[in-house]
Amino acid sequence: MPDLRRLPPGQTAVPFAVSERHTGFDTLDVVTQQGTSHHYSRSPDGRVRYNYSNFRFLWPSECDLMGRLAGLILRQRTADWKGSPFTAESTDHVSIWRK
Protein backbone atom coordinates (compact mmCIF):
# COMPACT_ATOMS: atom_id res chain seq x y z
CA MET A 1 0.00 0.00 0.00
CA PRO A 2 1.55 3.29 -0.95
CA ASP A 3 1.89 5.96 1.68
CA LEU A 4 -0.50 8.42 0.05
CA ARG A 5 -0.08 10.87 2.93
CA ARG A 6 3.39 11.59 1.51
CA LEU A 7 1.82 12.51 -1.85
CA PRO A 8 0.75 16.18 -1.96
CA PRO A 9 -2.07 17.08 -4.37
CA GLY A 10 -0.75 17.15 -7.93
CA GLN A 11 2.40 15.15 -7.16
CA THR A 12 2.62 11.71 -8.78
CA ALA A 13 6.06 10.45 -7.68
CA VAL A 14 7.37 9.30 -4.30
CA PRO A 15 11.04 8.38 -3.72
CA PHE A 16 11.69 5.23 -1.69
CA ALA A 17 15.47 4.83 -2.05
CA VAL A 18 18.18 7.40 -2.65
CA SER A 19 21.85 6.45 -2.40
CA GLU A 20 25.02 6.71 -4.44
CA ARG A 21 24.40 3.29 -6.01
CA HIS A 22 20.59 3.18 -6.27
CA THR A 23 17.73 5.62 -6.73
CA GLY A 24 14.16 4.37 -6.70
CA PHE A 25 10.81 6.08 -6.90
CA ASP A 26 7.20 5.11 -7.50
CA THR A 27 4.89 6.97 -9.84
CA LEU A 28 1.29 6.56 -8.72
CA ASP A 29 -2.14 7.05 -10.23
CA VAL A 30 -4.50 7.26 -7.26
CA VAL A 31 -7.59 7.04 -9.50
CA THR A 32 -6.71 3.71 -11.15
CA GLN A 33 -4.67 2.49 -8.13
CA GLN A 34 -1.80 1.62 -10.45
CA GLY A 35 1.84 2.50 -10.19
CA THR A 36 5.29 1.92 -11.54
CA SER A 37 8.44 1.40 -9.48
CA HIS A 38 11.45 2.95 -11.21
CA HIS A 39 14.98 1.81 -10.32
CA TYR A 40 18.21 3.47 -11.42
CA SER A 41 21.32 1.52 -10.40
CA ARG A 42 24.93 2.59 -10.86
CA SER A 43 27.44 -0.20 -11.49
CA PRO A 44 31.05 0.00 -10.22
CA ASP A 45 32.23 1.07 -13.71
CA GLY A 46 29.85 4.07 -13.60
CA ARG A 47 27.20 2.82 -16.00
CA VAL A 48 23.59 3.42 -15.01
CA ARG A 49 20.97 0.73 -15.50
CA TYR A 50 17.22 1.38 -15.46
CA ASN A 51 14.55 -1.16 -14.54
CA TYR A 52 10.88 -0.76 -13.76
CA SER A 53 7.93 -2.84 -12.62
CA ASN A 54 4.23 -2.08 -12.83
CA PHE A 55 1.85 -2.82 -9.99
CA ARG A 56 -1.67 -2.22 -8.76
CA PHE A 57 -2.12 -1.36 -5.11
CA LEU A 58 -4.95 -2.98 -3.24
CA TRP A 59 -6.47 -1.81 0.02
CA PRO A 60 -7.22 -4.34 2.77
CA SER A 61 -10.94 -3.57 2.47
CA GLU A 62 -10.82 -4.74 -1.17
CA CYS A 63 -9.17 -7.97 -0.06
CA ASP A 64 -11.89 -8.40 2.56
CA LEU A 65 -14.64 -8.02 -0.03
CA MET A 66 -13.02 -10.43 -2.50
CA GLY A 67 -12.47 -12.95 0.29
CA ARG A 68 -16.10 -12.77 1.41
CA LEU A 69 -17.31 -13.12 -2.19
CA ALA A 70 -15.14 -16.23 -2.52
CA GLY A 71 -16.56 -17.70 0.69
CA LEU A 72 -13.39 -17.17 2.71
CA ILE A 73 -13.07 -16.04 6.33
CA LEU A 74 -10.32 -13.68 7.43
CA ARG A 75 -8.36 -15.38 10.21
CA GLN A 76 -5.52 -12.93 10.72
CA ARG A 77 -4.06 -9.71 9.35
CA THR A 78 -0.61 -8.45 10.27
CA ALA A 79 1.59 -5.61 9.06
CA ASP A 80 4.38 -7.92 7.90
CA TRP A 81 5.61 -11.52 7.79
CA LYS A 82 7.03 -11.13 11.31
CA GLY A 83 3.50 -10.76 12.70
CA SER A 84 3.69 -7.08 13.67
CA PRO A 85 0.27 -5.62 14.49
CA PHE A 86 -1.66 -4.13 11.57
CA THR A 87 -2.52 -0.50 12.37
CA ALA A 88 -3.62 2.66 10.57
CA GLU A 89 0.09 3.44 10.12
CA SER A 90 0.88 0.12 8.39
CA THR A 91 2.15 0.39 4.82
CA ASP A 92 1.92 -3.36 4.13
CA HIS A 93 -0.37 -6.17 5.13
CA VAL A 94 -0.33 -9.95 5.26
CA SER A 95 -3.81 -11.46 5.36
CA ILE A 96 -4.53 -15.10 6.12
CA TRP A 97 -7.84 -16.46 4.86
CA ARG A 98 -9.59 -19.76 5.45
CA LYS A 99 -12.33 -21.59 3.58
PAVOLO-122101 format. One record per residue: x, y, z of N, C-alpha, C, O, CB in turn. Coordinates in Angstrom, 2 decimals. Each point is the difference from the previous one (the first is absolute). Glycine has a CB too. Layout:
<recs>
{{X Y Z} {X Y Z} {X Y Z} {X Y Z} {X Y Z}}
...
</recs>
This chain:
<recs>
{{0.85 -1.16 0.00} {-0.85 1.16 0.00} {0.90 1.23 0.00} {0.87 0.13 0.86} {-2.74 -1.36 0.36}}
{{1.67 2.10 -2.16} {0.85 1.19 -0.01} {-0.39 0.95 1.13} {-1.15 0.04 0.43} {1.43 -0.26 -2.91}}
{{0.69 0.96 2.93} {-0.24 0.98 1.05} {-0.51 1.28 -0.65} {0.77 0.92 -0.27} {1.04 -1.93 1.76}}
{{-3.11 1.06 -1.75} {-0.58 1.13 -0.72} {0.06 1.29 0.79} {-0.16 1.08 -0.58} {-1.34 -2.68 -0.56}}
{{1.73 1.53 2.44} {0.13 1.23 0.79} {1.26 0.76 -0.38} {0.10 1.20 0.25} {-1.35 -2.29 1.62}}
{{2.23 0.39 -2.47} {1.23 0.66 -0.44} {-0.16 0.61 -1.39} {0.94 0.59 -0.52} {0.38 -2.19 1.90}}
{{-2.49 1.47 -1.99} {-0.24 0.44 -1.36} {-0.87 1.25 0.00} {-1.23 -0.11 0.06} {1.45 -2.27 -0.89}}
{{0.39 3.57 0.75} {-0.81 1.23 -0.03} {-0.86 0.05 -1.26} {0.34 -0.62 -1.00} {1.44 1.82 2.33}}
{{-2.89 -0.47 -1.29} {-0.85 0.12 -1.19} {0.82 0.44 -1.22} {0.79 0.94 0.07} {-2.75 -0.39 1.40}}
{{1.76 -1.25 -2.58} {0.70 0.33 -1.23} {1.32 -0.72 -0.19} {0.52 -0.06 -1.11} {-1.61 2.23 1.24}}
{{1.65 -2.72 0.93} {1.27 -0.73 -0.10} {-0.31 -1.45 -0.33} {-0.93 -0.58 0.55} {2.07 2.14 1.09}}
{{-0.35 -2.17 -2.53} {-0.26 -1.38 -0.40} {1.17 -0.93 0.29} {-0.10 -1.20 -0.27} {-1.39 2.07 -1.48}}
{{2.59 -0.36 2.30} {1.17 -0.84 0.26} {0.42 0.08 1.46} {-0.06 1.06 0.62} {0.81 -0.73 -2.99}}
{{-0.33 -1.48 2.91} {0.47 -0.08 1.38} {1.31 -0.78 0.02} {0.02 -1.16 -0.41} {-2.41 1.26 1.32}}
{{3.49 0.51 -0.44} {1.26 -0.75 0.09} {-0.06 -1.01 1.15} {-0.59 0.27 1.04} {1.84 1.70 -2.00}}
{{-0.62 -3.13 0.76} {0.08 -0.98 1.08} {1.43 -0.43 0.28} {0.26 -0.65 1.01} {-2.53 -0.14 -1.62}}
{{3.21 1.15 -0.26} {1.41 -0.33 0.23} {0.86 1.03 -0.72} {-0.18 0.24 -1.19} {-0.34 -2.72 1.42}}
{{1.44 3.08 0.50} {0.93 0.94 -0.61} {1.38 -0.24 0.61} {0.21 0.25 1.19} {-2.05 1.49 -1.59}}
{{2.76 -2.24 -0.42} {1.37 -0.21 0.46} {0.92 0.20 -1.20} {-0.46 0.25 -1.11} {-0.28 -1.87 2.94}}
{{2.02 1.51 -1.59} {0.97 0.17 -1.08} {-0.13 -1.09 -1.06} {0.28 0.24 -1.17} {1.27 0.87 2.80}}
{{-1.97 -2.30 -1.22} {-0.07 -1.14 -0.92} {-1.41 -0.27 -0.54} {-0.15 -0.66 -1.03} {2.06 -0.30 2.25}}
{{-2.94 1.45 -0.53} {-1.37 -0.33 -0.41} {-0.95 1.15 0.31} {0.03 0.56 1.09} {0.44 -2.99 -0.71}}
{{-1.29 2.77 -1.35} {-1.09 0.95 0.20} {-1.28 -0.68 -0.46} {-0.06 -0.55 -1.10} {1.58 2.57 0.79}}
{{-2.54 -1.97 1.15} {-1.27 -0.62 -0.35} {-1.15 0.91 0.36} {0.01 0.65 1.05} {0.99 -2.90 -0.73}}
{{-1.99 2.29 -1.19} {-1.21 0.76 0.31} {-1.19 -0.67 -0.66} {0.12 -0.67 -1.03} {1.20 2.81 1.23}}
{{-2.48 -1.94 0.41} {-1.26 -0.50 -0.55} {-0.76 1.15 -0.62} {-0.06 1.09 0.58} {-0.03 -2.94 1.14}}
{{-0.49 1.62 -2.89} {-0.97 0.94 -0.55} {-1.37 -0.65 0.20} {-0.19 -1.18 -0.30} {1.84 2.15 -1.44}}
{{-2.59 -0.18 2.24} {-1.29 -0.55 0.42} {-1.16 0.72 -0.68} {0.03 1.21 -0.21} {0.98 -1.82 2.40}}
{{-2.01 -0.17 -2.54} {-1.27 0.55 -0.48} {-1.04 -0.40 1.03} {-0.44 -1.15 0.03} {1.12 1.02 -2.52}}
{{-1.09 1.07 3.33} {-0.91 -0.33 1.10} {-1.41 -0.32 -0.49} {-0.77 -0.61 0.73} {2.14 2.08 0.74}}
{{-1.72 -1.06 -2.69} {-1.33 -0.31 -0.53} {-0.09 -1.46 -0.43} {-0.96 -0.69 0.35} {0.73 3.07 -1.11}}
{{1.22 -2.87 0.02} {-0.02 -1.38 -0.48} {0.68 -0.96 0.97} {-0.04 -1.22 -0.21} {0.03 2.09 -2.11}}
{{0.63 -0.34 3.38} {0.74 -0.79 0.99} {1.12 -0.80 -0.65} {0.28 -1.13 0.40} {-2.35 0.99 0.99}}
{{2.70 0.72 -2.39} {1.12 -0.65 -0.67} {1.25 0.84 0.18} {-0.06 1.22 0.19} {-1.49 -2.28 -1.86}}
{{2.68 0.39 1.60} {1.26 0.71 0.15} {1.12 -0.71 -0.73} {-0.16 -1.11 -0.50} {-0.61 1.97 2.69}}
{{1.89 -0.17 -2.24} {1.21 -0.56 -0.57} {1.15 0.31 0.94} {0.18 1.15 0.41} {-1.06 -0.89 -2.79}}
{{1.66 -1.28 2.72} {1.22 0.19 0.78} {1.15 0.15 -0.98} {0.23 -0.86 -0.84} {-1.13 -0.49 2.81}}
{{1.63 2.45 -1.85} {1.13 0.30 -0.87} {1.29 -0.18 0.81} {0.10 0.48 1.12} {-1.48 1.15 -2.52}}
{{2.34 -2.33 0.82} {1.28 -0.26 0.66} {1.14 0.41 -0.91} {0.09 -0.45 -1.14} {-1.10 -1.46 2.45}}
{{1.88 2.78 -0.81} {1.22 0.38 -0.69} {1.17 -0.49 0.85} {0.16 0.42 1.14} {-1.25 1.63 -2.24}}
{{1.91 -2.93 0.53} {1.12 -0.58 0.74} {1.30 0.33 -0.70} {0.11 -0.11 -1.22} {-1.56 -1.76 2.07}}
{{2.45 2.29 -0.07} {1.31 0.32 -0.54} {0.94 -1.17 0.27} {0.14 -0.44 1.15} {-0.51 2.93 -0.81}}
{{1.00 -3.01 -1.39} {0.94 -1.10 0.15} {1.37 0.57 0.38} {0.23 1.20 -0.14} {-1.50 -2.61 -1.55}}
{{2.18 0.56 2.17} {1.33 0.48 0.41} {0.76 0.73 -1.12} {0.83 0.86 0.28} {-0.76 -2.75 1.32}}
{{-0.35 1.54 -2.87} {0.70 0.69 -1.10} {-0.67 1.32 -0.39} {0.44 0.66 -0.94} {0.30 -2.89 0.12}}
{{-1.80 2.62 1.55} {-0.65 1.29 -0.23} {-1.21 -0.04 -0.89} {-0.72 1.00 -0.11} {2.91 -0.04 0.43}}
{{-2.45 -2.09 -0.98} {-1.18 -0.08 -0.85} {-1.27 -0.02 0.85} {-0.01 -0.52 1.11} {1.34 -0.71 -2.87}}
{{-2.38 1.81 1.21} {-1.29 0.04 0.69} {-0.97 -0.93 -0.72} {-0.15 0.06 -1.22} {0.56 2.32 2.01}}
{{-1.07 -3.22 -0.01} {-0.99 -0.92 -0.55} {-1.37 0.39 0.54} {-0.15 0.35 1.17} {1.87 -2.23 -1.34}}
{{-2.72 1.80 -0.71} {-1.38 0.34 0.38} {-0.87 -1.24 -0.11} {0.04 -0.72 -0.99} {0.27 3.09 0.20}}
{{-1.10 -2.61 1.82} {-1.01 -1.06 0.00} {-1.29 0.57 0.58} {0.03 0.98 0.75} {1.74 -2.80 -0.51}}
{{-2.87 1.21 -0.60} {-1.28 0.44 0.56} {-0.91 -1.21 0.16} {0.20 -1.04 -0.63} {0.05 3.33 -0.42}}
{{-1.25 -2.14 1.89} {-1.04 -1.02 0.14} {-1.32 0.70 0.26} {-0.08 0.96 0.78} {1.75 -2.67 0.10}}
{{-2.71 1.23 -1.53} {-1.34 0.54 0.18} {-0.72 -0.77 1.11} {0.25 -1.18 0.21} {-0.34 1.89 -2.64}}
{{-0.80 -0.02 3.11} {-0.77 -0.66 1.05} {-1.34 0.69 0.16} {-0.21 1.11 -0.49} {2.32 -1.79 1.67}}
{{-3.01 0.01 -0.51} {-1.28 0.58 0.40} {-0.07 -0.13 1.51} {0.18 -1.09 0.53} {-1.33 0.52 -2.75}}
{{0.88 1.67 2.91} {-0.11 -0.11 1.45} {-1.44 -0.30 0.38} {-0.95 0.44 -0.64} {2.87 1.14 0.94}}
{{-2.04 -2.34 0.76} {-1.27 -0.56 0.43} {-0.17 0.28 1.49} {0.88 -0.33 0.79} {-0.80 -1.48 -2.59}}
{{-1.18 2.40 2.17} {-0.25 0.30 1.40} {-0.52 -1.24 0.72} {-0.64 -0.85 -0.63} {0.14 3.26 0.04}}
{{0.76 -2.54 1.88} {-0.49 -1.16 0.74} {-1.52 -0.19 -0.12} {-0.48 -1.13 -0.03} {2.37 1.45 1.62}}
{{-2.63 0.77 -1.65} {-1.46 -0.13 -0.12} {-0.39 -0.68 -1.31} {-1.00 -0.72 -0.05} {0.72 2.78 1.45}}
{{1.06 -1.85 -2.47} {-0.27 -0.70 -1.26} {0.28 -1.49 0.14} {-0.74 -0.83 -0.52} {1.30 2.92 -0.76}}
{{0.52 -2.42 1.99} {0.29 -1.41 0.26} {-1.13 -0.64 0.80} {-0.41 -1.13 -0.27} {2.89 1.62 0.23}}
{{-2.98 0.24 1.03} {-1.09 -0.52 0.83} {-1.22 -0.31 -0.85} {-0.61 -1.07 0.15} {1.46 2.39 1.79}}
{{-1.22 -0.41 -2.83} {-1.16 -0.22 -0.85} {0.20 -1.20 -0.92} {-0.89 -0.84 -0.13} {0.39 3.30 0.22}}
{{1.66 -2.54 -0.74} {0.26 -1.13 -0.90} {0.00 -1.32 0.77} {-0.50 -1.01 -0.50} {1.85 2.52 -0.99}}
{{-0.79 -1.50 2.69} {-0.01 -1.21 0.82} {-1.41 -0.44 0.35} {-0.34 -1.17 -0.12} {2.55 1.82 1.03}}
{{-3.03 0.31 -0.48} {-1.40 -0.34 0.34} {-0.74 -0.52 -1.22} {-0.76 -0.97 0.11} {0.77 2.72 1.68}}
{{0.19 -1.12 -2.94} {-0.67 -0.46 -1.23} {0.43 -1.41 -0.39} {-0.76 -0.74 -0.62} {0.61 3.12 -0.14}}
{{1.38 -2.75 1.13} {0.51 -1.33 -0.31} {-0.33 -1.01 1.09} {0.38 -1.17 -0.09} {1.47 2.23 -1.21}}
{{-2.57 -0.62 2.34} {-0.37 -0.90 1.08} {1.10 -0.24 1.01} {-0.01 -1.00 0.71} {-1.52 -0.05 -2.29}}
{{2.49 1.97 1.65} {1.11 -0.15 0.94} {-0.26 0.82 1.26} {-0.78 0.96 0.00} {2.36 -1.35 -1.91}}
{{-0.90 0.00 2.99} {-0.10 0.70 1.28} {1.39 0.50 0.36} {0.97 -0.75 -0.02} {-2.94 -0.68 0.78}}
{{2.05 2.71 -0.43} {1.28 0.58 0.41} {0.36 -0.52 1.38} {-0.76 0.17 0.96} {0.34 1.90 -2.34}}
{{1.57 -2.71 1.49} {0.45 -0.54 1.29} {0.98 0.94 0.69} {0.01 0.11 1.22} {-0.34 -2.41 -2.11}}
{{1.16 2.97 0.09} {1.03 0.84 0.62} {0.50 1.01 -1.02} {0.10 -0.29 -1.19} {0.57 -1.58 2.74}}
{{-0.35 3.07 -1.06} {0.64 1.01 -0.84} {1.11 0.64 0.83} {-0.23 0.46 1.12} {-1.91 -0.01 -2.46}}
{{3.34 -0.44 0.77} {1.14 0.61 0.66} {0.64 1.01 -0.95} {-0.34 0.06 -1.18} {0.74 -2.14 2.57}}
{{0.50 2.88 -0.85} {0.66 1.03 -0.80} {1.17 -0.54 -0.81} {0.47 0.65 -0.93} {-1.16 1.01 2.63}}
{{1.16 -2.86 -1.35} {1.15 -0.57 -0.70} {0.08 -1.49 0.29} {-0.81 -0.54 0.76} {2.06 2.74 -0.63}}
{{-0.26 -2.87 -0.73} {0.16 -1.44 0.20} {0.50 -0.34 1.39} {-0.05 -1.17 0.39} {0.50 0.95 -2.82}}
{{0.02 1.20 3.19} {0.45 -0.25 1.37} {-1.16 -0.02 0.98} {0.17 -0.39 1.15} {1.99 1.48 -1.70}}
{{-3.35 -0.69 0.10} {-1.18 -0.01 0.86} {-0.23 1.30 0.75} {-0.76 0.01 0.98} {1.10 -2.41 -0.76}}
{{0.29 3.49 -0.65} {-0.21 1.29 0.65} {-1.47 0.40 -0.13} {-0.64 -0.31 -1.01} {3.03 1.01 0.53}}
{{-2.93 -0.02 1.47} {-1.41 0.38 -0.04} {-0.31 0.89 -1.22} {0.79 0.88 -0.35} {-0.87 -1.05 2.86}}
{{-1.06 -0.06 -3.11} {-0.48 0.83 -1.10} {-0.72 1.19 0.60} {-0.96 -0.16 0.76} {0.74 -1.83 -2.34}}
{{0.67 3.20 1.24} {-0.59 1.23 0.54} {-0.28 0.97 -1.14} {0.29 -0.28 -1.16} {0.93 -0.04 3.36}}
{{-1.78 1.47 -1.86} {-0.26 1.04 -1.00} {1.29 0.52 -0.61} {-0.02 0.60 -1.08} {-2.06 0.04 2.32}}
{{3.21 -0.84 -0.58} {1.29 0.46 -0.50} {0.70 -1.04 -0.87} {1.04 0.29 -0.60} {-0.84 1.12 2.62}}
{{-0.74 -2.62 -2.12} {0.63 -1.07 -0.76} {0.02 0.33 -1.49} {-0.98 0.49 -0.55} {0.24 -2.16 2.27}}
{{1.87 1.39 -2.36} {0.12 0.22 -1.44} {-0.06 -1.31 -0.78} {0.00 0.01 -1.23} {1.35 2.04 1.69}}
{{-1.39 -3.17 0.24} {-0.13 -1.32 -0.61} {-1.00 -0.81 0.82} {-0.35 0.36 1.12} {2.74 -0.29 -2.01}}
{{-2.84 -1.17 0.29} {-0.84 -0.90 0.78} {0.17 -1.42 -0.51} {0.22 -0.24 -1.18} {-1.87 2.08 1.62}}
{{1.53 -2.78 0.50} {-0.01 -1.42 -0.30} {-1.32 -0.51 0.56} {-0.24 0.07 1.20} {2.82 -0.32 -1.13}}
{{-3.42 -0.27 -0.95} {-1.32 -0.48 0.42} {-0.08 -1.50 -0.19} {0.38 -0.53 -1.05} {-1.43 2.75 0.45}}
{{0.56 -2.91 1.61} {-0.15 -1.45 -0.06} {-1.49 -0.31 -0.01} {-0.75 0.40 0.89} {2.95 -0.80 0.34}}
{{-2.61 -0.32 -2.27} {-1.41 -0.33 -0.21} {-0.20 -1.50 0.13} {0.93 -0.79 -0.20} {-1.21 2.78 -1.30}}
{{-0.94 -2.38 1.82} {-0.33 -1.41 0.14} {-1.35 -0.27 -0.63} {-0.91 0.83 0.06} {2.27 -0.99 2.06}}
{{-1.49 -0.99 -2.72} {-1.26 -0.41 -0.64} {-0.98 -0.46 1.04} {-1.12 -0.39 -0.33} {2.34 -0.26 -1.74}}
</recs>
